[in-house]
Amino acid sequence: GAVVSQHPSWVICKSGTSVKIECRSLDFQATTMFWYRQFPKQSLMLMATSNEGSKATYEQGVEKDKFLINHASLTLSTLTVTSAHPEDSSFYICSALGLAAEPYNEQFFGPGTRLTVL
Amino acid sequence: GNSVTQMEGPVTLSEEAFLTINCTYTATGYPSLFWYVQYPGEGLQLLLKATKADDKGSNKGFEATYRKETTSFHLEKGSVQVSDSAVYFCALFSGGYNKLIFGAGTRLAVHP
């Protein structure tokens, strides 16, 4: 089956620093990747949709200068949390949509990255 | 707009009990419907899906039927196990919006 990895799986950083999270599709090419944020005991909130080679589309209320997304290849998308603050602490999950996706457009999810900002 | 409503949890059951988690949706057109499961500290795993009315998705003893007349996609399992303890998310995908819409999630706790 399609596998999506994320790196790192967890990260702790100091307030004011930037953190990069990688999302890779390991055995398929992904034209579209999605980044979600999940607060404790809550549902997933879509942050942005990234398409390979073009600018990401951000959901309303998500600061694009704060959460930089780059989708440089068909297997890699990165999310950079710039000047992180404690309120950015969360569980970040990516998903990927394959080139040969079925009509129902199944997304394959990564295992998530837990960010803690001190 | 499109939305998904799940029953509030937590749902607490004894092992071998019958499980139902209700899910209803609002959508234009003909969305695809999904159930995802999230184990503690992990990302989401697709549990089952249905792409058109009256389809039944099934996996690992879980099943759900796409009911267009009642706009529902309830998750059921005849006999739950402790290992089924997790959070379950109902979701829909509508091509018009090109994104998954998730319900709030229902936490299931199964005790021996």
Interface residues (C-beta under 8 A of the other chain):
Chain A: Q6 F34 K41 Q42 S43 L44 L46 T49 I93 S95 E102 P103 Y104 N105 E106 Q107 F108 F109 G110 P111 G112 R114
Chain B: S32 Y36 G41 E42 G43 L44 Q45 L46 K49 T51 F89 F93 G95 N98 K99 L100 F102 G103 A104 G105 R107
